[in-house]
Amino acid sequence: MTNPTATVVRLKLSLLRNGLRQSGGRRAAYIASAVVTLLFAALQLLGLIALRGHAHAASLVVLLVAVLGLGWAVMPLFFPSGDETLDPTRLVMLPLRPKPLVRALLAASLVGIGPLFTLLMLLGSVISVAHGAAAYAVAVAAVPLALLVCVALARAVAAANIRLLTSRKGRDLAVLSGLVIAVGAQVVNFGAQRLGTAGLGQLDPVADVVRWLPPASAIGAADSVSRGAYGTAAGQLLVSVGALVALLAGWTRALTRLMTAPDASTLASAEPAGRRRGASRGLARLLPSGRTGTVMERSLRYIWRDPKTKAAWVTSLAIGLIVPVFNAVQGTGSVYFACFASGMLGIQMYNQFGQDTSAFWMVALTISSPRDAYVELRGRALALLVVTLPYATLVTVVTTALLGDWDRLPEVLGLSLALLGAMLATGAWTSARFPYSIPQEGHKNVAPGQAGLAWIAIFGGMVSAALLCAPVIAAVIWLNVSGTALSAGWLLLPAGAGYGAAITYLGLRLAAPRTAAHLPEILTAVSKG
């Protein structure tokens, strides 16, 4: 009988090889990413070795290994299509038992850039904390044990959630990877700055707890042996061994369930569907009646269901929060940075018809006059305000609270609302004047040949929005220069909100005739993707 482990490993190598043969661009991207990853791993290895003998090296090392384990755990959730062998249901028709399949998939998981990167990081970690022959002997077992825990963790998470990850909701979940990466990068940057000023000693309390969590406990065992704490080292190794056994057992049960149970998503379930339809009607009742409510509901469904629209919203929400809040936390920000949230969210008003793609013809059939076009644009703007208005207010309040500059909250919030109104106004006009198509497949957000339209619409609209906000900006500057900002700044809140509402209304009114008169041209432009 053929060894399933060797067969699955060869299958993994074949998948990698055939994937690289698909195109020269993919091959170049893979090679470039491999070189960059391995170069980064080599630099990290040298850096960890340089920490050898440092008083707080063990604290940094165990935290680093814990972060590695966390990365392996969340990787399948955000990149479910990154490894074809993560989906065991593709092997469901083969006569394989769960335990041999677990061994085979575990061995196949050790093939790739990720495991090699992790191995180099683990090697650097044990070298930095291991001192003496006994510690190196423990390190020989600790490194493969930690690597197996990381790989088994990723496989167990993937197997437990594979039904979700291979569905539309699972693909939508991958959109959140951008948010997690952006927030995580800022957290790491902030933490590195704090460590640079306060030193590594402040990691010791956290490391004392993390060194008992797998896979960091395996590396912590090498440090414990170096300090002569043999009983502690044995306990830490047992924790990692127990975690590996538990992960393999859970993985085996998940594989058994996947191989023998039907997919519940393919089974008819009329009662839940009825409940979902009732819930939808309940939410729709909260919206205005007539065409405005219908347009708002459609726009909100685009935000929730369309992958490209959801990705754009997640990015804007993340950046709109990260820039002001993290600058405030680092002590280098200003309360006026809160206006960044309004600017990022206001961009979503641009190219409103492009997200409809060729289905815009159904919208065009319902527009027979400038009044119809105005109601259509007004509904889309109100749908955006449902999300942008409370979010921009929240970011402004949070930024002000972090900086403790409550006296400037009214003027900053007024300026933020005025900017949001200007973005909605220019977004409505550019949607009618410079529409472009958004391809549904691939990663491009602009159809070939329409990049110029996109640049004109977005950057031209942003400059125009800033110019439209000039009266409110001038008022803010004048109040601060004259020294009356603290006493009269509260007037800018209603003034900014009123100005934003007025400029939004004017923009919708100006865009409506253009939209109604150029429906065929708009349909042609948004149908090229």
N, C-alpha and C positions, 0 to 999 in steps of 0.2 A: 504494500500500500504506500502511495506517495506521501511523503512528509508534508502536512499542510502548512507548517511553519515556513519551510523553504519555498513552497509554492506561493504563499501570500507575499513573502519578501520579494520574490521575483516579480510578482504582479505589481507591487509598489514601485519597483525600479522601472518596470515597463511603462507604468503610468507617467512617471517622471520623464522618461526618454521620449515617449510619444507626444507628450505635451510640449516638449521643447522642439519637436519636429514640425509643429503646426505652422509656425511662422518665425521669420527671423527676428521680428520685433519682440515676440514673447521670449525667444531664446536670449536675446540681448538683455532684456529686462531681468530675466532670471539670473543670468551670470553677473550682471551689475549688482543686483540685490545680494547675491551670495558673497561677492567680493566685499561689499560694504559691511555686511553683517559679520563676516569673519574678521575683517580688519578691526571693527569695533570690539569684537570678542577678544581679539589678541591684545588690544590696548587695555581692555578691562582686566585681562589676565595679568598683564605686567603691573597694572596699578594695584591689584590685590596682592601680588607678590611683594610689591614695595611696602605694603602695610605690615608685613611680617615684623613682629616685635613691637608694634604700636600698642599702647596700653588699652585702647578701645577698639582694636581691630575685630575682636570677636563679636562685639555688639553690631558693628556695621555689617559683618559677614552674615550673621543669622538673619538680619532684616533683609538683606539682599536676596538670600535664598528663599525667604518667605514671599517676597515680591515675585520671584521667578515662579514659585508654585501657584500664586494667584493668577499670574499671566497664563499659565497652562490651563487653569480652571476656566477662565472666561474666554479663552481663544475660540473654542468651538461655538460659543454662543454668538459671537460677533462675526466670525469668519467660517460659517458652516460649509462653504464651498471651497475652502482653501486646500482641503485634502479629501480626495474622492474616497479614500478608504475609511473615512470617519463614519460613513453611512453603512452599517452592517446589513441593512435590509437588501442591499444589492446581492448579498450572498444567500438570500433566503431559500432559493431553489436548489442549493447545493447540499449534498448529504453530509453535513458537518455538525458535530456535537458542540455544545457551548464551550466546554473546557478546552478542547484542542483549538477551537476558533479564537478563544481569548489569548492563548499562548501565541498563536500565529499573528494576530493583530497587534499584540504587544511588541513582538519582535519587529514587525513592519513599522511600528511607530518610532522605532529607534533610527530609522533611515530618513535623513533629511537635514536641512540646514538648522532647523530649530533644535533638535536633539544635540547636534554638534555644538551649537552656541551654548546650550545649557551645560553640556559636559565641560566646556572650557571654563565657564563661570564657576562650576563646582570645583574643578581642579584648583583654580586660583584661590577659592575660598578655603579649602582645606590646607593648602600650602601656607596661607597667611596665619592660620591658627594652630597648626600641628607642630609640636616640638617633642622630639624624642622618638625612639623606635616604636614604643607602644602606640603613640598617637598616629604614626604613619600606618601601622598595622590596622588600626580602626578606620583610618581614612580610606584604605583600600576597599573596605566593605561599605563605608558611608557614601562614597561618591556614586557607585552604581545603585545603591539603595535609594538615594535621593532622586536620581534620574528616573528610576522606575516608578517612584511615587508620583513624580510630575506627569509622566506619560500616562500612567494608569488613571490619574485624576482627570486628565483631559478626555480619555476614552470613556470613563464612567459618566462624566457629565454629558458627553455627546450621545451616548447610548440612551441615557435617561430622557433626553430631550429631542431625540432625532425626529419624532413625528412633528414636533413643533418647528424644528429648524428647517425641515424640508418643505414646509408649507409657505403660503404667502406671508403669514404673520411672522414666520421665522426669518424670511428674507427682509421683512420690514425691520425686524430686530437688529439686523446687521447695520441698519442706518444709524443706530445709536452708537456704533463704534466711534464715529467721528466725535460725538459729544464726550464719550468716555476718554478718548485719547487726548482731546483738547484740555479737558479738566485735569486729567492725570498729569499731563505735561506741565501745567501751571502749578499743580501741587508739588511735583518733583522740583521744579524751579524754585518755588518758595522755600521748600525744605532745604534745598542745597544752599540757598542764601543764608538761612538761619544757622545751618551747620557751620558755614564759613565764618560766621561772626561769633557763635557761641561754643563751637567745638563739638567733637564727637561724644563727649561725656554725657550730654543730655539724652543720648540714645540708650544708655544703660538700663533705665527702668523698663522701657518697652522691650528691650532685648531679653531681659530676664524672663519675661513671659513667653515671647516668641520662640525662644530656644527649646521650648517643650512642645511646639507645634510642628508636625511634619509638613514639608521635608526639611525644615530648618533644624529639627531636632537631630537629624543624622549628622549634619555638619557640627552642631553644637556638641555632639559626643566626642568628636576629635579634640575640641577645645577643652572639654572636661577632663579627658585623659591627660592632656598636656599639663593641667593644673593638679593632677593627682587624684581627682574625684572619680574613681573608677565605678563606684556604685551609681553615681549620677549619669555617667556615660552609658552604663548598661541600661538604665531606665530610658534614656533618650533614644537609644537604638531600638529598644523594644517598642517605643511609641511609633517610630517610623515603620517597623516591621508590622505592627498591628494595623497601622493605617493602610499599608500596602495590601495586607490580607483582606481587610474590610472593603477596600476599593475593588479588588479583584472579585470578591464575592458579590458585591453589588452590581458590578459590570456583568458578571455571569447571569445573574437573575434578570437583568435588563435585556440581555441578548436572548435568553430563553423566552421572555415575554414577547419580544419583537419577532422571533422566529415562529411562534406558535399562535399568537393572538391576532385577530383581525384588526385592521386599522379602523378605529372608531370614527375617523373623519369621513369614511366612505359609507357609513351606515346611515340609513334614513332616521331622522329624529325630528318629527313634526312638532312636538310640543316645545322644545327649545326654540325652534324657528318661529313659532307663533309668539313666544315670549319676546324674542328679539324684535319682531315686527311691532308688537305693542310698545316696546321701549322706544323704538324709533318714532312712533307716533307721539309718544309722550314728550320726547325732546323737541319734536317739530312744533308742538303746541306752544313752546316757549318763544318761538320766533314770530315776527310780525306776519300778518295774514297777507294773502295775495302774492304777487310776483316777487316782492322783496324777500319774504320769508323763504320762498322756493329757491331763489338764487343764493341766499345765505346758506341754506342747508346743503345745496350742491357744492358750494365753495368749501364749506367745512368738511364735507365728505372727501373732497380732493385732498385737503390737508391730512386727513387721517388715513386715506387708503392709497393714494397715488405715490409710488416710491420716490419719484423725482421731486414732487412737491414736498413730501415729508422730509426728504433729505435737505432741501433748501431751508425749510422751517427749522429743523433741528440745528443746522449750522448757524442760522441767524440767532436763534434763542441762546445757543451756547456762547457765541462770540459776544453778543450783546450783554451777557452777564459777566463773562470772564474778564473782559477788558476793564470795566470800571471797578468791579469788586476786588480783583486781585491787585490792581494798582493801589486801591485804597488799603488793602491788607498790608501791602509792602511799604506803605507810608509815602508813596511817590505820586499818588493820584490826586484828583480834584473832583469836587462834587459835579462839575460840569461834564465830566466823563460819562455821567449817567445818560446824557443825551445820545450816547453811542447806541444804546438799546433801541431808541426810536428810529435812528437812522438805519440800523440793520433790519429791523422789522418792517419799516416802511418800504424797503426794497421789494418785499413780497407783492406789492401792488403793481410792480412793473411787469409788463408782458402778461397781463391777465388772460388774454385769449390764447396765448401760446400753450398754456397748460391744457386747454381743451383739445388741442391737435385737430385732426380732421373731423372730430365730433362737433366742432364749432358750427357746422352747418345746421345742427338742430337748434342752436341758440340763434343763429342768423334768421331762421324761419320765423321766430317769435318777435323779431324787431322790424317794425314797419314805419317807425317815426322816431324823431329825436327824443320824444318822451319815453318810448320803450327803451331806447339805448340808455337814457339817463337812469331809469329805474334799474336796468341791468347792472350798470356800473355802480350805482348806489348800493345795491345789494351786496356786491363783491366787496366794496369798501367797508360796509357794516360788518361783514363776516370777518374781515381782517381786524377790525376794531374790537371784536369780541375777545380776541387773543392779545392783540398788541397794546390796547389801552391799559388793562390791569397789569400786564407784564412790565411795560415801561414804567408805570407808577411804582411797582414793586422794586424794580432795579434802582430807581431814584431814591426811594426810601431806604433801602438797604445800604446803598453807597453813602448816603448822608449819615446814617447811623454809624457806619464803620469809621467815618471821618469825624463824627461828633459835631458837624457844622449844621445844626438844625435851623439856624437863622436863615440860611440860604435855601432851605427846602422849597418854599413857595416859588421863588424866582426860577430855580432849576427845573421844577416840575412844569411851570408855565412855559419855559423855553422848550422843554422836551415835548410837550403837547403841540406847541406851534410847529416844531420841526416835523412831528408825525403828520400833522395836517398838510404841511407843504409836500411831504413825500407822497401822501395819498393823492394830492392834486396832480403833481407832475407824473405820478405813476399812471393815473387814468389817462392823461393826455398822451404819454408815450406809448401806452398800450394800443391806442387807436392810431397813432402816427407811425410807430416803428414796431409792428408786430413781427415776431419770428417764431420758428418752429422749435420745439423741444423734443429731440429723439427719445422714443420710449425704450429703445434698446441701447446697451452700452453705457459708457460713463460720460459721454459728451452731453452738454446742456444746450448746445446750439447746433442747428443743422448746418452742413457744409455750405459755404457761400453766404451765410447770414451772420458771421461773426461781427462784421462792421455794424450791422443794425443793433446787435446786442450791446456793443460798446457805446454807441451813440445813445441808445435808450437809457442805459444804466448810469453812465458817468455824466452824460448831458443832463439827465433828470436830477442827479444828486447835486450838481452845480446849480441848477435852476432852483431846487428846493432851498439850498443855502441862501441864494439871492432873495427868494421869497420871504425867508425868515429875517431878512436884514432889519426891518423895523423893530422886531422883538429883540434881536441881538443888540441893536443900537441902544434900546431902552435899558437893557441889562448893563451894558458898558457905562452908560451915562449915570445910572444909579450908583454903580460902584465907584466911579471917578468922583462924583459929587459927594460921596459919603453918606448918602441917604438910603443905601440898599437895605440896611437892617430895619429901618423904620417904614419904608414904602415898598419894600420888595414883595410883600404879600399881595400888592395890587397886580403883580405880573402873573399870578396864577389864573385869575379869571380872565385877564387880558390875553394871555397866551392861549388858553383854552378857547376863548371866543375867536381869536384870530385864526387858530388852526381849523376850527369848524367852518369859518367863513371862507377861508382859502380852499378848503376841501370842496365845499359847495360850488365855488366858482370854477374849480378845475373840472369837476364832474359836468357842469353845465357846458363848458367849452369843449369837452371831449365827446359829449353825446352827439352833436350834429356830425362831427367827423366820423364817428363810429357808424351811425345810420347811413351815411352817404357812401361808405367804402366797405361794405360787408363782403362783396366778392373778393376784393383785394386782400382783406384780412384773412378770409378763408384760404386763399391761395398761399399766403405767407406762412400760416400756421400748419399747413398740411404737407410741408416738404420733408418732415422728419420721418 
